[in-house]
């Protein structure tokens, strides 16, 4: 499963790129996992 690690890396990068909105996305992504 190659996609899962890539998604994890992307979600970790979102907070630095989008700030607060990115953190919310990362939190919602963690709930999904």
MMTF fields as JSON, N, C-alpha, C and O atoms, coordinates in Angstrom:
{
  "mmtfVersion": "1.0.0",
  "mmtfProducer": "UNKNOWN",
  "numBonds": 131,
  "numAtoms": 132,
  "numGroups": 33,
  "numChains": 1,
  "numModels": 1,
  "chainsPerModel": [1],
  "groupsPerChain": [33],
  "chainIdList": ["A"],
  "bondAtomList": [4, 2, 8, 6, 12, 10, 16, 14, 20, 18, 24, 22, 28, 26, 32, 30, 36, 34, 40, 38, 44, 42, 48, 46, 52, 50, 56, 54, 60, 58, 64, 62, 68, 66, 72, 70, 76, 74, 80, 78, 84, 82, 88, 86, 92, 90, 96, 94, 100, 98, 104, 102, 108, 106, 112, 110, 116, 114, 120, 118, 124, 122, 128, 126],
  "bondOrderList": [1, 1, 1, 1, 1, 1, 1, 1, 1, 1, 1, 1, 1, 1, 1, 1, 1, 1, 1, 1, 1, 1, 1, 1, 1, 1, 1, 1, 1, 1, 1, 1],
  "groupList": [{"groupName": "UNK", "atomNameList": ["N", "CA", "C", "O"], "elementList": ["N", "C", "C", "O"], "formalChargeList": [0, 0, 0, 0], "bondAtomList": [1, 0, 2, 1, 3, 2], "bondOrderList": [1, 1, 2], "singleLetterCode": "X", "chemCompType": "L-PEPTIDE LINKING"}],
  "groupTypeList": [0, 0, 0, 0, 0, 0, 0, 0, 0, 0, 0, 0, 0, 0, 0, 0, 0, 0, 0, 0, 0, 0, 0, 0, 0, 0, 0, 0, 0, 0, 0, 0, 0],
  "groupIdList": [1, 2, 3, 4, 5, 6, 7, 8, 9, 10, 11, 12, 13, 14, 15, 16, 17, 18, 19, 20, 21, 22, 23, 24, 25, 26, 27, 28, 29, 30, 31, 32, 33],
  "secStructList": [7, 2, 2, 2, 2, 2, 2, 2, 2, 2, 2, 2, 2, 2, 2, 2, 2, 2, 6, 2, 2, 2, 2, 2, 2, 2, 2, 2, 2, 2, 2, 2, 7],
  "xCoordList": [0.86, 0.0, 0.895, 1.379, 1.102, 2.013, 1.306, 1.934, 0.008, -0.703, -0.753, -0.642, -0.916, -1.107, 0.074, -0.148, 1.329, 2.447, 2.512, 2.815, 2.225, 2.255, 1.201, 1.476, 0.002, -1.051, -0.622, -0.838, -0.018, 0.419, 1.421, 1.345, 2.368, 3.365, 2.678, 3.008, 1.724, 1.028, 0.254, 0.279, -0.434, -1.209, -0.29, -0.657, 0.901, 1.846, 2.36, 2.725, 2.388, 2.884, 1.82, 2.15, 0.536, -0.536, -0.46, -0.61, -0.235, -0.222, 0.794, 0.524, 1.949, 2.964, 2.569, 2.96, 1.788, 1.441, 0.193, 0.117, -0.787, -2.064, -2.36, -3.403, -1.447, -1.635, -2.771, -2.821, -3.694, -4.763, -5.654, -6.019, -6.006, -6.859, -6.171, -6.818, -4.858, -4.095, -4.139, -4.247, -4.053, -4.116, -5.465, -5.532, -6.543, -7.872, -7.962, -8.546, -7.395, -7.396, -6.619, -7.058, -5.483, -4.664, -5.424, -5.387, -6.116, -6.876, -7.991, -8.205, -8.705, -9.784, -9.218, -9.847, -8.024, -7.386, -7.019, -7.171, -6.539, -6.177, -7.415, -7.336, -8.559, -9.796, -10.18, -10.662, -9.966, -10.296, -9.42, -9.901, -8.116, -7.209, -7.516, -6.859],
  "yCoordList": [-1.195, 0.0, 1.242, 1.674, 1.8, 2.936, 4.24, 5.185, 4.289, 5.572, 6.031, 7.229, 5.117, 5.534, 6.352, 7.42, 5.884, 6.702, 8.065, 9.069, 8.1, 9.371, 10.321, 11.503, 9.81, 10.642, 11.148, 12.314, 10.28, 10.68, 11.82, 12.785, 11.708, 12.769, 14.06, 15.141, 13.951, 15.139, 15.812, 17.036, 15.02, 15.604, 16.277, 17.29, 15.72, 16.352, 17.663, 18.573, 17.764, 18.973, 20.072, 21.256, 19.676, 20.668, 21.735, 22.916, 21.372, 22.419, 23.51, 24.681, 23.158, 24.174, 25.008, 26.17, 24.409, 25.104, 25.968, 27.07, 25.464, 26.172, 26.694, 27.306, 26.455, 26.994, 26.313, 25.085, 27.106, 26.571, 25.624, 24.558, 25.996, 25.133, 23.791, 22.744, 23.827, 22.6, 21.71, 20.488, 22.344, 21.563, 20.866, 19.703, 21.57, 20.967, 19.796, 18.765, 19.938, 18.858, 17.66, 16.518, 17.922, 16.842, 16.111, 14.882, 16.866, 16.236, 15.373, 14.256, 15.874, 15.098, 13.859, 12.801, 13.992, 12.851, 11.794, 10.599, 12.214, 11.259, 10.512, 9.321, 11.191, 10.521, 9.45, 8.382, 9.733, 8.761, 7.522, 6.395, 7.741, 6.608, 5.874, 4.882],
  "zCoordList": [0.0, 0.0, 0.0, 1.046, -1.179, -1.297, -0.95, -0.473, -1.187, -1.036, 0.416, 0.676, 1.368, 2.76, 3.299, 3.871, 3.135, 3.632, 2.953, 3.597, 1.648, 0.929, 1.501, 1.704, 1.76, 2.332, 3.704, 4.035, 4.495, 5.837, 5.74, 6.499, 4.799, 4.63, 4.181, 4.668, 3.252, 2.759, 3.889, 4.015, 4.711, 5.801, 6.812, 7.408, 7.009, 7.935, 7.356, 8.101, 6.022, 5.378, 5.349, 5.28, 5.4, 5.321, 6.414, 6.102, 7.686, 8.724, 8.433, 8.698, 7.896, 7.62, 6.408, 6.291, 5.504, 4.268, 4.44, 3.897, 5.201, 5.297, 6.697, 6.926, 7.632, 8.976, 9.72, 9.783, 10.293, 11.135, 10.337, 10.832, 9.115, 8.294, 8.059, 8.07, 7.848, 7.64, 8.882, 8.78, 10.064, 11.303, 11.41, 11.807, 11.059, 11.107, 10.146, 10.481, 8.958, 7.975, 8.527, 8.394, 9.137, 9.685, 10.788, 10.859, 11.653, 12.736, 12.167, 12.638, 11.16, 10.561, 9.879, 9.882, 9.29, 8.627, 9.663, 9.405, 10.825, 11.873, 12.347, 12.648, 12.418, 12.835, 11.824, 12.2, 10.545, 9.502, 9.644, 9.528, 9.898, 10.05, 11.338, 11.654]
}
